[in-house]
Amino acid sequence: MKTGIIVYVVGNQEDKGQFDEKEALGKLGVKADRVEFVFSGTGGDDDLAYSWWTMIRKGMARIVCMTGERIAASDIRLLGREMQLSGY
């Protein structure tokens, strides 16, 4: 069963520098077949739903959404909140 994680990044996104997804993923230390980052306040309300739909389309059977906070350019701290969007 493939697992996908959506990291929903909350808080102020300004003045933190350029975000490098690969570097942030390495620092995060989560294990999944696919990880996507969604930033609050940077687009439409459907960014989270779009990421969820994309993961389903890519074959992820279990999808979890975790809340994180950007503390540096490519450094995300997970806040301990987790919501299972699909799967078991």
Backbone as CSV, one residue per row, in Angstrom:
resi,resn,N_x,N_y,N_z,CA_x,CA_y,CA_z,C_x,C_y,C_z
1,MET,0.853,-1.177,0.000,0.000,0.000,0.000,0.899,1.239,0.000
2,LYS,0.686,2.107,-0.962,1.469,3.337,-1.047,0.909,4.390,-0.095
3,THR,1.816,5.138,0.528,1.434,6.172,1.477,1.895,7.536,0.983
4,GLY,0.999,8.512,1.089,1.318,9.884,0.738,1.117,10.792,1.941
5,ILE,1.953,11.805,2.052,1.839,12.783,3.131,1.744,14.174,2.527
6,ILE,0.746,14.925,2.980,0.635,16.341,2.626,1.006,17.123,3.874
7,VAL,2.030,17.953,3.760,2.437,18.806,4.877,1.823,20.181,4.630
8,TYR,0.866,20.545,5.478,0.186,21.839,5.365,0.942,22.825,6.254
9,VAL,1.647,23.751,5.624,2.525,24.680,6.334,1.745,25.951,6.665
10,VAL,1.646,26.245,7.961,0.898,27.404,8.445,1.855,28.467,8.956
11,GLY,1.312,29.651,9.180,2.112,30.740,9.727,2.593,31.693,8.660
12,ASN,3.395,32.651,9.064,3.926,33.687,8.183,4.981,33.086,7.257
13,GLN,4.792,33.248,5.951,5.707,32.678,4.964,6.709,33.700,4.427
14,GLU,6.648,34.930,4.885,7.492,35.990,4.332,8.888,35.990,4.959
15,ASP,9.853,36.462,4.192,11.223,36.697,4.652,11.906,35.449,5.205
16,LYS,11.600,34.307,4.666,12.255,33.080,5.118,13.246,32.558,4.072
17,GLY,13.320,33.195,2.929,14.228,32.757,1.884,13.583,31.773,0.928
18,GLN,14.392,31.269,0.002,13.929,30.344,-1.031,13.683,28.960,-0.440
19,PHE,12.530,28.364,-0.733,12.171,27.039,-0.220,12.676,25.960,-1.161
20,ASP,13.437,25.005,-0.635,13.944,23.865,-1.391,13.231,22.618,-0.874
21,GLU,12.346,22.061,-1.682,11.509,20.945,-1.260,12.330,19.707,-0.881
22,LYS,13.355,19.387,-1.660,14.176,18.206,-1.369,14.932,18.370,-0.051
23,GLU,15.477,19.542,0.185,16.189,19.795,1.431,15.239,19.719,2.628
24,ALA,14.065,20.313,2.491,13.077,20.286,3.570,12.625,18.867,3.868
25,LEU,12.438,18.065,2.833,12.019,16.671,3.014,13.081,15.877,3.759
26,GLY,14.343,16.106,3.427,15.430,15.422,4.118,15.490,15.778,5.594
27,LYS,15.271,17.038,5.919,15.290,17.486,7.313,14.068,17.002,8.084
28,LEU,12.966,16.808,7.380,11.716,16.413,8.027,11.776,14.982,8.555
29,GLY,12.381,14.096,7.796,12.569,12.726,8.236,11.314,11.874,8.261
30,VAL,10.346,12.142,7.400,9.142,11.307,7.331,9.328,10.257,6.235
31,LYS,8.666,9.136,6.398,8.756,8.053,5.426,7.427,7.931,4.700
32,ALA,7.472,8.123,3.393,6.278,8.008,2.556,6.719,7.818,1.114
33,ASP,5.798,7.330,0.300,6.084,7.167,-1.122,6.046,8.505,-1.857
34,ARG,5.265,9.438,-1.327,5.153,10.762,-1.941,4.835,11.778,-0.855
35,VAL,5.509,12.933,-0.906,5.269,14.020,0.047,5.076,15.306,-0.741
36,GLU,4.033,16.047,-0.383,3.788,17.353,-1.009,3.647,18.398,0.085
37,PHE,4.090,19.611,-0.217,3.978,20.734,0.708,2.933,21.703,0.178
38,VAL,2.022,22.122,1.058,1.000,23.108,0.729,1.147,24.236,1.737
39,PHE,1.253,25.467,1.251,1.461,26.622,2.122,0.166,27.409,2.275
40,SER,-0.195,27.693,3.514,-1.410,28.470,3.779,-1.206,29.906,3.314
41,GLY,-2.260,30.490,2.820,-2.224,31.899,2.442,-1.494,32.221,1.160
42,THR,-1.113,31.218,0.351,-0.371,31.513,-0.869,-1.151,31.223,-2.137
43,GLY,-2.380,30.794,-2.011,-3.144,30.466,-3.214,-4.604,30.306,-2.873
44,GLY,-5.284,29.575,-3.712,-6.706,29.332,-3.505,-6.963,28.364,-2.363
45,ASP,-8.215,28.258,-2.005,-8.609,27.367,-0.927,-8.532,25.898,-1.327
46,ASP,-8.318,25.632,-2.611,-8.348,24.253,-3.086,-6.968,23.617,-3.162
47,ASP,-5.918,24.237,-2.666,-4.581,23.662,-2.748,-4.481,22.327,-2.032
48,LEU,-5.055,22.222,-0.855,-5.032,20.973,-0.098,-5.844,19.896,-0.812
49,ALA,-7.017,20.262,-1.292,-7.861,19.301,-2.014,-7.188,18.846,-3.303
50,TYR,-6.518,19.757,-3.990,-5.825,19.408,-5.228,-4.688,18.430,-4.950
51,SER,-3.927,18.662,-3.883,-2.834,17.754,-3.521,-3.378,16.372,-3.175
52,TRP,-4.490,16.329,-2.466,-5.134,15.058,-2.104,-5.554,14.312,-3.369
53,TRP,-6.205,15.025,-4.287,-6.657,14.417,-5.543,-5.468,13.917,-6.362
54,THR,-4.388,14.684,-6.401,-3.195,14.286,-7.141,-2.609,12.999,-6.576
55,MET,-2.585,12.900,-5.252,-2.044,11.684,-4.633,-2.911,10.463,-4.925
56,ILE,-4.213,10.633,-4.907,-5.100,9.526,-5.268,-4.835,9.109,-6.706
57,ARG,-4.693,10.084,-7.584,-4.427,9.814,-8.998,-3.089,9.095,-9.195
58,LYS,-2.112,9.360,-8.320,-0.789,8.737,-8.411,-0.738,7.371,-7.721
59,GLY,-1.883,6.913,-7.175,-1.948,5.574,-6.617,-1.709,5.464,-5.119
60,MET,-1.745,6.562,-4.399,-1.571,6.509,-2.948,-2.850,5.960,-2.313
61,ALA,-2.728,4.902,-1.526,-3.891,4.300,-0.878,-4.157,4.933,0.483
62,ARG,-3.108,5.357,1.147,-3.233,6.008,2.457,-2.647,7.407,2.336
63,ILE,-3.449,8.419,2.677,-3.003,9.809,2.583,-3.221,10.479,3.931
64,VAL,-2.153,11.074,4.447,-2.182,11.727,5.748,-1.798,13.190,5.559
65,CYS,-2.488,14.070,6.266,-2.157,15.494,6.254,-1.543,15.846,7.606
66,MET,-0.362,16.429,7.582,0.326,16.861,8.796,0.470,18.373,8.760
67,THR,0.353,19.006,9.919,0.515,20.451,10.005,1.946,20.766,10.393
68,GLY,2.542,21.729,9.711,3.912,22.133,10.002,4.050,23.638,9.999
69,GLU,5.177,24.103,10.522,5.496,25.532,10.565,6.869,25.736,9.960
70,ARG,6.970,26.694,9.068,8.253,26.997,8.426,9.074,27.865,9.372
71,ILE,10.229,27.346,9.805,11.046,28.086,10.763,12.307,28.667,10.131
72,ALA,12.653,28.211,8.937,13.786,28.755,8.175,13.507,28.504,6.699
73,ALA,14.452,28.867,5.835,14.238,28.791,4.386,13.694,27.433,3.945
74,SER,14.342,26.346,4.328,13.901,25.008,3.935,13.790,24.094,5.144
75,ASP,13.331,24.635,6.243,13.220,23.877,7.484,11.792,23.970,8.010
76,ILE,11.120,22.826,8.060,9.732,22.737,8.516,9.709,21.959,9.828
77,ARG,9.009,22.490,10.815,8.828,21.785,12.091,7.383,21.291,12.136
78,LEU,7.206,19.981,12.302,5.860,19.420,12.417,5.271,19.813,13.762
79,LEU,3.989,20.151,13.764,3.324,20.636,14.971,2.582,19.549,15.729
80,GLY,2.654,18.318,15.251,2.044,17.210,15.972,0.592,16.948,15.625
81,ARG,0.030,17.732,14.741,-1.362,17.505,14.332,-1.351,16.691,13.042
82,GLU,-2.151,15.644,13.026,-2.185,14.748,11.874,-3.629,14.340,11.595
83,MET,-3.994,14.343,10.320,-5.356,13.965,9.940,-5.278,12.993,8.762
84,GLN,-5.909,11.851,8.894,-5.919,10.877,7.824,-7.018,11.245,6.840
85,LEU,-6.640,11.465,5.581,-7.601,11.893,4.566,-8.221,10.712,3.825
86,SER,-7.473,9.629,3.670,-8.027,8.439,3.030,-7.178,7.240,3.391
87,GLY,-7.734,6.059,3.209,-7.041,4.826,3.548,-7.371,4.366,4.942
88,TYR,-6.593,3.458,5.446,-6.832,2.928,6.785,-5.551,2.746,7.534
